[in-house]
């Protein structure tokens, strides 16, 4: 028997209790004003001598990257350590060139007698992480040809189409970026309104109904779009058309956001979650629902990894914006609600970044 919602009743908040109208969670007080913002004076500022020393160290690392042979264990371990320390953005070009060279000679390098499993596995991971497609079964170069270099995107393409002056071109670029961002925000507002109707009518939707709305209300589709606005000439109108058409990587990131949020929020949030919808529709226990959603989250991570193996559609910096959104949710919602509860691990993470930072 199909589960149709009852007729929508008019929503009125006149004479209503504010908390009943909001139907929201009572979160912990914000820790920003009480703690972090009062510690801003502790954030380190570099003196001229320190800045000069940091520049010297950067050049030493850059020189080391260039001079270390690509087929050596030292080279792949050096790249791995630089990435893990969070300073790879200083050496993007050198790392990209090195990993491209390692990829081109992958079979030859793996055939060396002095290779151990550690070196082969590390080389394999770094190359895959960079977006090059390698066989995961036999630790050898796949049959695919080397992926083409990144597309060189520039304003000239749009200039040719619209025949505008440089100033007019800048105005046009700003207009279409804002247009796509606003369109995504409109979708978000409509999704919030739909969820509000479910709450006021005490309606628990089917999983299909819920996910069609909740993937939007999770805001990751909107954030994937707005995160591209300030990326400069790397991002074109085609980039925004791509992201707003919900490509696989964006949808996968949204699935991770929604399901991880709903799992840690089950029994705490005062609205229907994916847990409630799945349990009602399938007559399932909470444990079974958790198991199913963990499978879907794992599948979404595999989809994201797959998108990085075929980066012809979009440059890796664009894909990284979407990946990093998924990483944030994984950090905040693994085992607990680190976003809604300020007393969890999130406070320690922010303190490490803002109060006691390591200058990199």
N, C-alpha and C positions, 0 to 999 in steps of 0.2 A: 504494500500500500504506500503510495507516494506521500511524502511528508511536506504538505503545502503550508506556508505560513498563514496565520489568520489574517483577516483584513486589517490593514494598518490603521491604527487609531490616531487621531490628531494628537500631536505632541504639544503640551502646554507646560511651561515652567512657572506659571503664575501661582503664587502662594506655595510653591514647592520648596522643600528643604534643599539647600544647596548641595549637600553631600549626596542626597538621593538623586538629584539631577545629574551630577557628575558621574556617578557609578564608577568612580575611580578607586585606586588603591591609596591608602594612607602611607606615603613613603616617609622614610627618615628625613629629618631636616637636612638641607643642603650643607655640605662640608666646605664649599668653596669660600664663602664669606668668613666662616668661623676659623678656618685653618689655613688653607692654601694661599688665599689672597693676602693673608697677614705675613706670609713667609717670602713674599716676592723679593724682599731686600736681600735674601740669602742667595739668590741666583747669581752665579758667577759672571763677571764681566771681564773680558780679556784686556790686559794692558797692551801697549804697543809692542813691548818686548815679548809678551806671551803670544801675541798674534804672529809675530815674526818667527817664533820658535815652532808654532803649529804649522806654519807654511813650510818651514824647513823640513819638518817631519813628513808632511804630505808629499813633498818632492822626493824624499828618500824612499818612501813606500812606492811611489809611482816609478821611480828608477828601478827599484827591486822587481816590480811587476814586469817591467819591460825586459830586463836582463835575464831573468830566470827562465830557463828553457821550458817550453810548453809541454814537453813529453816527460817532465820530471814530477816526482811525487811532491817535491817542495812547491812547485807551482800551483797544483790543485789545492794543496793544503793552505797555501797563502791566500788564494782566492776565497776559500771556505771561511777562513778566520776573518778576513776583511768583511765578508758579508754578515757573519754572525755578530760582529762588533757594531754593525749598523753604520759603517763608514764607506760602504761601497759606492755611494753616490759621488764621492770624490774621484772615483776611478772607473766610472762606467765605461768609457771608451776603451781603456786598456783591458778591462775584464772582458768586454765584448769581443775584442780582437783576439784575445788569448783563447777564449772558449770556442770561437769560430774556427781557429786553427786546430785546436784539439779535436773538434768535431770532424773536420775534414780528414784528419789522420787517425780516426778512432780505431779502426781495425788494425792498422800498423802499430799503434801504441800498445794496444792490448795484447799483441803477439809477442811482446818482449818477455824474455825469460825472468827478468827481475820484478815483474809485476806480481803483487799479491792481491788477495780479494779486497783488501781495504782500498788500495789505489784504484782498482777497476770499478768498485762500487761508488767511490767518491767522484771519480771522473764521470761516471754514468749519471749520477744525480745532478751534478753541476751543469752538464750539457742539457739534460732534460729540463732542468729548472730555467735554463736560458731560452727554452722554446724550440730546441732542435729535437727532432723525432728519432729516437733510437729504439731498437727492439728490446723489450723488457725480458725476453726469454733466454737468450743465449749470450748476452753481454757482447754483442757485436753490432757493427753498423747495419742499420736497416737498409732495405732496397730503395728507399726514397732518395731522390736527389737532394742536394743541399738546398735548404729553403732560401728563397730570394732575399736580398737585403731589404731593410725597411724602406717602405715607400717614402720618397722625398716629397713631403707635403709643404706647400707654400701658398702665399696669397695670389700668385700669378694666375692660377687656375680660375679663381673667382673673378680676377680682374678681366680675364679674357671673356668670361661669360657676361659680365655686367658692364664692362667698359667704363669703370668708375675711376675717379681720382683716388689717390691714397687716402685722403681724409674721408671721402665718401665710402671707401671700402671698409675703413675702420668702423664707421657708423653702421654699415650693413652687417658686418661681423657681429657687433654688439647686439644688433636687433635680433638676428636669428638665434644667437645663444640665449638671450633672454626669452625669446618665444618658446623654445623647447623646454627651458626650465619652468616657465609659467604653466605650460601645458601639463607637465608632470605634477605640478602642485595642484592643479585643478583635479586631476585624477585622484590625488591623495585626499582632497576635501570630500569628493564624492564617495570615496571608500569609507571615510570616517562617518559620513552621514548614513550610509547603508548599515554600518555596524550599530549606530545609535538606534536605528529603527528596530533591529533585532533585539537589542536590550530592552527597549520600552515595550515591545510586544512579547517579551519572554519567549522568543523564538530561537531554537537551536537549529541552525542550518545543516544541510548535508555537508560532507567534506568537500564536495565539488563546489557548492555555493560558497562555503567558507573560504577556501583557498583562492578562489577567483577574486575575492575582495581583500582577504587578509594579506596576500602577497603584495598588494598595493599599499594597504594601510601600514604595513611594516616599514614603509618609507624607503626601502633600499632601491627600488626602481627610480624613485625621485632623486635620491642621493647619488646614484650612479650617473645620472644626467648632470646634476648641479656640480659634481666634483670635477667635471671636464671644463667648466666655464672659463677658468683662469689658466688653462694650459697653453695658451698662445697658438702659434701657427701650426703646431702639431695636430690640432683638432680643427676639423672642417665641418661644413654642413652635413656631409656624408657620415661623419662620426656621430653626430647627434641623431641622424635618422637611424643609424645602426643601433644605438643604445636605447632609443625610445621604442624600437620594434621588439624589445624584450628578447635579445639573443640568449642562447643557452647559458652563457656564463652569468648574465645578469639574473636570469630566472633562478639559476642554481644558488647564487648568493642570497637571493630573496627567500628561497626555501630554507636555507640554513638559518637565516635571521628569524623567520617566523616560527619554525618548529622548535629551535633551541629556546627562544623566548617563551613559547607556550608551554614547553615542558617544565621549565623552572618556575613559571608563573602559575601552574595548575594548582587550584585550591587557594590561591592568594589573590588573583585578579578577580574583580567583580564583573566579569563578562565571560561570554562563552569563548573558549579557546579551541584549538585543534583537538586537544585531548577530549574535551566534552563532546565535540561533534563526532569524532571517531568512535568513542565509547558508546554513544547513543545509537549511531547508525549501524554498528556492527555487533552490538550487545557484548562489547569487549571489556575486559578488566583494564585497570590502569596500567598494570605491568605489560599487557599485550600491546596497548597503545604506545607505551614508551619504546618497546622493542621495535615496533613498526616505524616509528618516527626516527629512531636511531639509524635504521636501515636507509631511510630516505635521505637523512643528512649525509651519511657516508656516500650514497649514490651522487648527491649533489657535489661533494668534494671531488669525486672522480670526474664528473662533468667539467668542473673548473680546470682540473689538470689536463683534460683532453683538449680544452680550448687553447691552452698554452702550447700544445704540440702542433697546432696548425694556426699560427699567428698571421696568416696572409691577410685576413680581413682587416685587422686593426694592429697598430704598433703595440709592442709589449708595454710601454708606459701607460697606454690607455687601459689595457687589460689589468695592469697592476692596480689601478684605482678600484676596480670592482673586486679584485682579490683581497685587497686590504680591508674593504668593508666586511667581507666574510671573516677575515682574521680577527677583527675587532669583536664581532659577536662571539666567535669561538673563545676569545679571551675572557669576555664578560660573563658568558652564560654556561661555561663548563662546570657542572656540578652545583652551581649556585647562581643567584641573581645578583651579579656584581654591579649591575646598573641601578636597579631599584633599591638595593640595600647598601648604603654608603659605608657600612661597617665591615664589609668583606674585603677581599684582596685588592679591590680597585683603589682604595686609599693608598695602599703601599705602592702600587704601580705609579700613581700620579705623583706621589711624593718623590719617588726615584727620578722621575722625569723633570719635575718642576722645582722641587725644594733642594734636592741634593743631586743635581745633574752631573753627568760626565761630559765634558766639553769634547765633542767629536767633529 
